[in-house]
Amino acid sequence: MSRLDFEKPIIDLEHKIRDLRNLETNKHVNIAPEIKKLEDKLSKLRTQVYGNLTPWQRIQIARHPDRPYTLDYIRMIADDFVELHGDRLFADDYALIAGFATIDKQRVMIMGHQKGRDIKENVMRNFGCAHPEGYRKALRLMKLAEKFHLPILVFIDTPGAYPGIGAEERGQAQAIATNLMEMSEVATPIIAYVIGEGGSGGALGIGVANRVAILQHAYYSVISPEGCASILWRSSARASDAAKALKIMGEDLLEFGMVDEVIEEPLGGAHRDPEPVAAAIKKSAIKHFKKLATLSREEILSERYERFRKIGKFQEG
């Protein structure tokens, strides 16, 4: 498992305990009391480190390479996933996946950003940065879900939409803007979960939902901390200061009305024990789908519109 800088004391202690257990097994020596002392020390150390994380450290957890991605959560919470491809205009985009699935006997459309586990897959997935065809594919399938009266489940996990020249030539900004407009009129329930990075328009391009939830160590922001630091202080080295100032973690976003729910993660992050996190997402999604199922199509659209209209405060004078 990859480790972050601030996790080094924890990882070192975990390795020491593992070595002692192997020694006890292979050499048939009784060192259980020593192992127990180290385990108690490890438990206290985890609580101390993970209970006092800075926003920048939590963002590092959100970017952890072992963190569960969209396909991981689909495997854990859904059955019968059938991936659909292409925007019917240019190409398929492997950075944004989508398809039909079943969650607790409820047929749904699932979509989300997908990162890779190694260099080869990350190149194929474009590091989770979708192209215009990805957003057009997402909108095409949202309208397909609307046609068959299926709710939509969205997983957001991207540093941002791909800013390359090819994407710009194919209308990246227009594709995202069109999604923002069209999603506001998709007359079926949409629930979005920010599971890692929620970067700028790349995240919002599939995030116009009736309910938006976020994992405890995920973040949702108009700009990355590095980008913000480069603008404000002319140095990306001050990303930790920007992370604190931006107020982009779950508890801040909940207070601002940007998200409706914060889903707790295990100590150390979702990658340390993904199953409970997936179970919590599934429970949350089922709860929201059931509540939204009681609304008419007009009420679904009206509620979504009002949700975004009430974000922010304005002063005239």
DAGI-V206741 format. One record per residue. N is the residue number from 0. RES is the residue in one letter. D_CENTER is the distance of its C-alpha to the mean C-alpha in whole Angstrom. Layout:
n=<N N>
res=<RES RES>
d_center=<D_CENTER D_CENTER>
//
This chain:
n=<0 1 2 3 4 5 6 7 8 9 10 11 12 13 14 15 16 17 18 19 20 21 22 23 24 25 26 27 28 29 30 31 32 33 34 35 36 37 38 39 40 41 42 43 44 45 46 47 48 49 50 51 52 53 54 55 56 57 58 59 60 61 62 63 64 65 66 67 68 69 70 71 72 73 74 75 76 77 78 79 80 81 82 83 84 85 86 87 88 89 90 91 92 93 94 95 96 97 98 99 100 101 102 103 104 105 106 107 108 109 110 111 112 113 114 115 116 117 118 119 120 121 122 123 124 125 126 127 128 129 130 131 132 133 134 135 136 137 138 139 140 141 142 143 144 145 146 147 148 149 150 151 152 153 154 155 156 157 158 159 160 161 162 163 164 165 166 167 168 169 170 171 172 173 174 175 176 177 178 179 180 181 182 183 184 185 186 187 188 189 190 191 192 193 194 195 196 197 198 199 200 201 202 203 204 205 206 207 208 209 210 211 212 213 214 215 216 217 218 219 220 221 222 223 224 225 226 227 228 229 230 231 232 233 234 235 236 237 238 239 240 241 242 243 244 245 246 247 248 249 250 251 252 253 254 255 256 257 258 259 260 261 262 263 264 265 266 267 268 269 270 271 272 273 274 275 276 277 278 279 280 281 282 283 284 285 286 287 288 289 290 291 292 293 294 295 296 297 298 299 300 301 302 303 304 305 306 307 308 309 310 311 312 313 314 315 316>
res=<M S R L D F E K P I I D L E H K I R D L R N L E T N K H V N I A P E I K K L E D K L S K L R T Q V Y G N L T P W Q R I Q I A R H P D R P Y T L D Y I R M I A D D F V E L H G D R L F A D D Y A L I A G F A T I D K Q R V M I M G H Q K G R D I K E N V M R N F G C A H P E G Y R K A L R L M K L A E K F H L P I L V F I D T P G A Y P G I G A E E R G Q A Q A I A T N L M E M S E V A T P I I A Y V I G E G G S G G A L G I G V A N R V A I L Q H A Y Y S V I S P E G C A S I L W R S S A R A S D A A K A L K I M G E D L L E F G M V D E V I E E P L G G A H R D P E P V A A A I K K S A I K H F K K L A T L S R E E I L S E R Y E R F R K I G K F Q E G>
d_center=<20 19 20 19 22 22 22 25 27 25 25 28 29 27 29 33 32 31 35 37 36 37 40 41 40 42 45 45 45 44 42 40 41 40 36 36 37 34 31 32 32 28 27 28 27 23 24 25 23 19 21 22 19 19 16 16 16 13 11 13 12 8 10 12 13 13 10 9 8 8 12 12 10 13 15 15 15 17 20 22 19 21 19 21 21 23 23 27 27 27 24 21 18 17 14 13 14 15 18 19 19 20 19 22 24 22 22 19 17 14 12 9 8 10 11 14 15 19 20 22 18 16 19 19 16 16 14 11 13 14 18 20 21 17 17 20 19 16 19 22 20 19 23 24 22 24 27 26 25 22 19 16 12 9 6 4 4 8 10 12 14 17 20 23 26 26 23 25 28 26 25 21 22 24 21 18 21 22 19 19 22 22 19 21 24 22 24 22 19 15 13 9 6 3 2 3 5 6 10 13 14 12 9 12 14 12 11 15 14 17 14 11 9 7 7 10 9 6 8 9 12 15 15 14 17 19 19 20 23 24 25 26 28 28 27 23 24 24 20 20 22 20 17 19 21 18 17 13 12 11 15 16 14 16 19 19 18 15 13 15 13 12 11 13 12 15 17 16 12 11 12 16 16 13 15 15 12 12 15 14 11 14 17 15 14 18 19 18 19 22 23 22 24 27 27 29 27 29 27 24 24 26 23 20 23 24 20 20 23 23 21 23 26 29 33 36 39>
//
